Amino acid sequence: MLVRDGALTPVYAPKYFLYSEALMRERGLAGWGRVMSIADMQWFAMHIVGVILFLVAIARHVLAGVYLAAMTWHLSFHHWTSAPPWLALKTARYRHVSKNIVFTTVLLGLAYALVTGHAYMWWTYEFPKLVYGLIDRIVHGSR
């Protein structure tokens, strides 16, 4: 569980991240906001989005497994022309295995970058350099 481990111990994290649970219990959300800076809040927002993407990837993977299990059970006892069970109908959206593999892989990759802090570091330090270079190239042309 690379993403889960990255969420628990990120590579780049704010100074008070390890104590955030204790700070929330002791001071609440308002007190926690006084300890964190704006940059810490931005990092934390990206971290939360990464955790949500991780949970979406897990849910998608589980629903695909439920569809495959329901159809396997159904086809082992019934003819393939018979109507599928309601569980297979409800989860039929996740029946494309190759699409699920690609989508889940992309979601987990994004989640990993967000929860470990790599995406925040890129957004904070590398992205402005890229934008500045692009604007410089547009305004001044190639030198």
C-alpha positions as CSV (number, residue, x, y, z in Angstrom):
1,M,0.0,0.0,0.0
2,L,2.4,2.6,-1.3
3,V,-0.2,5.4,-1.3
4,R,-1.4,4.6,2.2
5,D,2.1,4.7,3.6
6,G,2.8,7.9,1.7
7,A,-0.3,9.5,3.3
8,L,0.8,8.5,6.8
9,T,4.4,9.6,6.4
10,P,4.7,12.1,3.5
11,V,8.0,13.1,2.0
12,Y,7.3,16.8,2.2
13,A,5.0,17.9,5.0
14,P,4.4,21.0,7.1
15,K,6.2,21.3,10.4
16,Y,3.2,20.4,12.6
17,F,1.8,17.6,10.4
18,L,2.9,14.8,12.8
19,Y,1.1,16.6,15.6
20,S,-2.0,17.6,13.6
21,E,-4.3,15.0,15.3
22,A,-3.3,16.1,18.8
23,L,-3.7,19.8,17.7
24,M,-7.2,19.2,16.4
25,R,-8.2,17.4,19.6
26,E,-6.7,20.1,21.8
27,R,-7.5,23.3,20.0
28,G,-10.2,22.4,17.4
29,L,-10.3,23.5,13.8
30,A,-10.0,27.2,14.7
31,G,-7.0,26.7,16.9
32,W,-5.4,24.4,14.4
33,G,-5.8,27.1,11.8
34,R,-3.8,29.6,14.0
35,V,-0.9,27.2,14.1
36,M,-0.8,26.4,10.4
37,S,0.4,28.9,7.8
38,I,-1.3,29.5,4.4
39,A,1.3,27.3,2.7
40,D,0.5,24.6,5.3
41,M,-3.2,24.9,4.6
42,Q,-2.5,24.6,0.8
43,W,-0.4,21.5,1.4
44,F,-3.1,20.0,3.6
45,A,-5.8,20.7,1.0
46,M,-3.8,18.8,-1.6
47,H,-3.2,16.0,0.9
48,I,-6.9,15.7,1.5
49,V,-7.6,15.6,-2.3
50,G,-5.0,12.8,-2.6
51,V,-6.7,10.8,0.2
52,I,-10.1,11.3,-1.6
53,L,-8.6,10.1,-4.9
54,F,-7.2,7.1,-3.1
55,L,-10.6,6.2,-1.7
56,V,-12.2,6.7,-5.1
57,A,-9.7,4.3,-6.7
58,I,-10.4,1.7,-4.0
59,A,-14.1,2.1,-4.4
60,R,-13.9,1.7,-8.2
61,H,-11.7,-1.3,-7.9
62,V,-14.1,-2.9,-5.4
63,L,-17.1,-2.2,-7.6
64,A,-15.4,-3.8,-10.6
65,G,-14.7,-6.8,-8.5
66,V,-18.3,-7.0,-7.4
67,Y,-19.4,-6.9,-11.0
68,L,-17.0,-9.6,-12.1
69,A,-18.0,-11.8,-9.1
70,A,-21.7,-11.4,-9.8
71,M,-21.4,-12.2,-13.4
72,T,-19.1,-15.2,-12.7
73,W,-21.6,-16.6,-10.2
74,H,-24.5,-15.9,-12.6
75,L,-22.8,-17.5,-15.7
76,S,-21.7,-20.6,-13.7
77,F,-25.4,-21.4,-12.9
78,H,-27.3,-19.9,-15.8
79,H,-27.2,-19.7,-19.6
80,W,-25.4,-16.7,-21.0
81,T,-28.6,-15.4,-22.6
82,S,-30.5,-15.2,-19.3
83,A,-31.0,-11.9,-17.6
84,P,-28.0,-10.9,-15.3
85,P,-28.6,-10.4,-11.6
86,W,-29.5,-6.9,-10.3
87,L,-26.1,-6.6,-8.6
88,A,-24.4,-7.0,-12.0
89,L,-26.8,-4.5,-13.5
90,K,-26.0,-2.0,-10.8
91,T,-22.3,-2.4,-11.2
92,A,-22.2,-2.8,-15.0
93,R,-20.5,0.6,-15.3
94,Y,-17.3,-1.0,-14.1
95,R,-17.3,-4.0,-16.4
96,H,-14.4,-2.8,-18.7
97,V,-11.3,-4.4,-17.1
98,S,-8.7,-2.5,-19.2
99,K,-10.4,0.8,-18.6
100,N,-10.5,0.1,-14.9
101,I,-6.8,-0.8,-14.8
102,V,-5.8,2.4,-16.6
103,F,-8.2,4.7,-14.6
104,T,-7.3,3.2,-11.3
105,T,-3.5,3.4,-12.1
106,V,-3.9,7.1,-13.0
107,L,-5.9,7.8,-9.9
108,L,-3.4,6.0,-7.6
109,G,-0.5,7.8,-9.3
110,L,-2.2,11.2,-8.7
111,A,-3.1,10.2,-5.2
112,Y,0.5,9.2,-4.4
113,A,1.9,12.5,-5.8
114,L,-0.7,14.5,-3.7
115,V,-0.4,12.7,-0.4
116,T,3.4,12.5,-0.3
117,G,3.8,16.2,-1.0
118,H,5.5,15.9,-4.4
119,A,2.7,17.6,-6.2
120,Y,2.7,20.5,-3.7
121,M,6.4,21.0,-4.1
122,W,6.1,20.9,-7.9
123,W,3.1,23.3,-7.8
124,T,4.9,25.7,-5.4
125,Y,8.5,25.7,-6.9
126,E,8.6,24.2,-10.4
127,F,5.3,25.3,-11.9
128,P,5.9,29.1,-11.5
129,K,9.3,28.6,-13.2
130,L,7.6,26.9,-16.1
131,V,4.9,29.6,-16.4
132,Y,7.6,32.4,-16.2
133,G,9.6,30.7,-18.9
134,L,6.6,30.3,-21.1
135,I,5.6,34.0,-20.6
136,D,9.2,35.1,-21.2
137,R,9.3,33.0,-24.4
138,I,6.0,34.5,-25.6
139,V,6.9,38.1,-24.8
140,H,10.5,38.2,-25.8
141,G,10.7,35.3,-28.2
142,S,13.6,32.9,-28.4
143,R,16.9,34.4,-27.6
